[in-house]
Amino acid sequence: MSSLQAGSVLNWLYENDRAAYRNCGAILASRRKLRPVFVERKPRDEKNVWIKDCLSKPANTDLALELLQVWTLGKNSAMVCEFLDTLEIPHDGKGLIDTIPSEPSSSKVEAAVDALLAKNEPFPVFVYLHLFSAIDEGAWPVLNGLLQTKPALAPTTLLVTP
């Protein structure tokens, strides 16, 4: 993820879910055997860079995924609901589902992905579809194939360092 994209996600968390942002800093500090106040006192831009660097380490993948889920369901809930509605997957109105159903037809999945890309920026679509796909890896082979082959969702296009 680029620094710009990470900064955007972290700034949204700071402004909209301060508890998640603060807890992230505290957890990362404790994992590095630092006092949380060390992180809290940093200016936000400096703190965001530090958090991004920490979250990019494999040991912190769990926390990175959790923050991306909070951001996706918070900032992009309309997009998530649109995808689920297009595929006729029941949800709570905020994008949460109880269980992942079997994959709809390939034409429905492709149409839903294309509709998301037509109405939204590629980065949140990329993040959401990868998070959705990771819920039950291998359960949706058509979606997994699209994530691998669709140029608009190529990681090399989206996740570059500016």
CORJO-V751652 format. One record per residue. N is the residue number from 1. RES is the residue in three letters. PHI is phi in whole degrees, 0 to 359 (* if undefined). PSI is psi in degrees with one decimal (999 if undefined). Layout:
n->(N	N)
res->(RES	RES)
phi->(PHI	PHI)
psi->(PSI	PSI)
This chain:
n->(1	2	3	4	5	6	7	8	9	10	11	12	13	14	15	16	17	18	19	20	21	22	23	24	25	26	27	28	29	30	31	32	33	34	35	36	37	38	39	40	41	42	43	44	45	46	47	48	49	50	51	52	53	54	55	56	57	58	59	60	61	62	63	64	65	66	67	68	69	70	71	72	73	74	75	76	77	78	79	80	81	82	83	84	85	86	87	88	89	90	91	92	93	94	95	96	97	98	99	100	101	102	103	104	105	106	107	108	109	110	111	112	113	114	115	116	117	118	119	120	121	122	123	124	125	126	127	128	129	130	131	132	133	134	135	136	137	138	139	140	141	142	143	144	145	146	147	148	149	150	151	152	153	154	155	156	157	158	159	160	161	162)
res->(MET	SER	SER	LEU	GLN	ALA	GLY	SER	VAL	LEU	ASN	TRP	LEU	TYR	GLU	ASN	ASP	ARG	ALA	ALA	TYR	ARG	ASN	CYS	GLY	ALA	ILE	LEU	ALA	SER	ARG	ARG	LYS	LEU	ARG	PRO	VAL	PHE	VAL	GLU	ARG	LYS	PRO	ARG	ASP	GLU	LYS	ASN	VAL	TRP	ILE	LYS	ASP	CYS	LEU	SER	LYS	PRO	ALA	ASN	THR	ASP	LEU	ALA	LEU	GLU	LEU	LEU	GLN	VAL	TRP	THR	LEU	GLY	LYS	ASN	SER	ALA	MET	VAL	CYS	GLU	PHE	LEU	ASP	THR	LEU	GLU	ILE	PRO	HIS	ASP	GLY	LYS	GLY	LEU	ILE	ASP	THR	ILE	PRO	SER	GLU	PRO	SER	SER	SER	LYS	VAL	GLU	ALA	ALA	VAL	ASP	ALA	LEU	LEU	ALA	LYS	ASN	GLU	PRO	PHE	PRO	VAL	PHE	VAL	TYR	LEU	HIS	LEU	PHE	SER	ALA	ILE	ASP	GLU	GLY	ALA	TRP	PRO	VAL	LEU	ASN	GLY	LEU	LEU	GLN	THR	LYS	PRO	ALA	LEU	ALA	PRO	THR	THR	LEU	LEU	VAL	THR	PRO)
phi->(*	290	297	296	294	298	299	296	296	293	294	298	299	301	279	241	214	300	297	295	297	295	297	301	300	293	295	297	298	294	293	261	61	246	283	304	298	302	280	302	277	289	300	304	299	293	296	298	297	298	297	302	299	294	292	282	278	306	295	249	302	300	290	299	296	297	295	295	294	300	297	296	283	271	283	242	297	297	295	298	298	299	299	295	296	301	268	56	259	295	212	275	91	242	102	270	238	284	221	277	281	293	292	293	299	299	293	293	295	299	295	294	294	298	295	298	293	288	256	228	296	298	299	296	296	304	299	298	296	290	296	298	297	284	303	217	305	88	286	236	297	293	298	299	295	297	295	274	246	286	304	293	249	290	301	292	277	270	251	253	277	290)
psi->(136.5	162.0	-37.5	-45.5	-44.4	-42.8	-39.4	-45.2	-48.0	-38.6	-38.2	-44.5	-43.3	-42.3	-25.3	-21.2	69.5	-32.6	-43.6	-40.9	-47.9	-43.6	-37.9	-49.3	-41.8	-42.4	-45.7	-39.2	-46.3	-34.9	-25.1	9.7	40.6	155.7	139.8	-30.6	-26.9	-41.7	-43.0	-33.1	-9.5	146.3	149.5	-44.1	-43.4	-39.6	-41.6	-41.7	-44.4	-45.3	-45.4	-46.0	-42.2	-43.2	-20.5	-8.5	138.7	-31.5	-17.8	17.2	-39.3	-44.1	-39.0	-44.0	-39.8	-43.1	-39.9	-36.0	-43.9	-46.0	-45.4	-46.9	-17.4	-60.9	-30.8	29.0	-34.8	-40.2	-43.8	-47.8	-38.5	-45.1	-48.8	-40.4	-42.5	-36.5	5.5	42.8	120.5	140.8	176.6	6.5	-9.5	1.5	2.4	136.7	151.8	-48.4	151.1	124.2	174.9	154.7	132.7	-178.2	154.9	-36.0	-37.0	-42.5	-46.2	-42.1	-40.3	-41.6	-44.5	-39.1	-40.7	-45.1	-30.6	-30.5	-11.8	161.4	146.9	-35.8	-51.7	-32.6	-46.3	-50.8	-50.0	-48.3	-35.2	-39.2	-44.0	-45.9	-33.4	-13.4	-45.8	83.6	133.5	-9.6	-26.8	79.9	-32.4	-46.8	-44.0	-38.6	-42.0	-38.2	-26.8	-29.8	-21.9	116.9	-35.0	-17.7	14.4	128.1	-33.1	-24.6	-38.6	-40.0	59.7	152.3	126.2	999)
